[in-house]
Amino acid sequence: MGHHEEDPHPAGYTPMVAPEQAELIRRWHERAYQAARAEAAAEQTFTYLGTTLVVPPQVQPITGMSHLLGEAVLAEVRAGDRVLDMGTGSGVNAILAASTAKQVLAVDINPVAVEAARGNAERNGVADRVEVRLSDVFADVDGRFDLIVFDPPFRWFAPRDLLEAATTDENYRAMTSFFRQAREHLTPAGRMLIFFGSSGDLAYLRHLMDEQGFDVEVVARQELTRDGRSVGYYTFRLT
């Protein structure tokens, strides 16, 4: 599905969270995964930020935190932008971007997501502006973009099925690859919107952003309490 030999990725990623936090994240993940499997047993329809999205089983649904990225996309995108939505899932952020931008490329490694995103682009009247492609990170992405949007899987575990692959990226292979290649796919004044939370290895994400020399600002954030612990969700703007 991709040119893995060309994708730099960590040999033996080591979590940058404390062991007890890693164990807590595993418990949270298992609970969320079982709930998602139950919910995703049937197709779901969401009305979200002016869009209607049909999400089949095996594709990440809209969540209570999705708006932190969606609203940032609507605020950030400009009419002349060429936009890339990496890991598009249901196509949601590509469709939001296409409400302003005339050229959007949406990619995902999940073939079910690719079909769902195409259907949703059609459903929302932006199929002429959104191209959807199967791609393992940048393997089948060409050219440069003014805006790249990425909502990466938060967890570094091995996924057991396509649905779980929306939230787990074994040893952060895809996320690491993404950051080490992103600059080659950005225009000189290009920017990125990245969504992530402390229910993933946030320190590792920050390490990747720093390693590539991005300037980072937080444009949206929300804090929740889970099992007595504070969990933060963030939309980062990178330039």
PyMOL commands that set and color helices and strands:
alter all, ss='L'
color gray80, all
select helices_A, chain A and resi 4-6+19-39+67-76+92-97+111-123+164-166+170-185+202-211
alter helices_A, ss='H'
color red, helices_A
select strands_A, chain A and resi 44-48+51-55+82-86+103-108+130-134+145-150+186-197+216-226+229-238
alter strands_A, ss='S'
color yellow, strands_A
deselect
rebuild
show_as cartoon
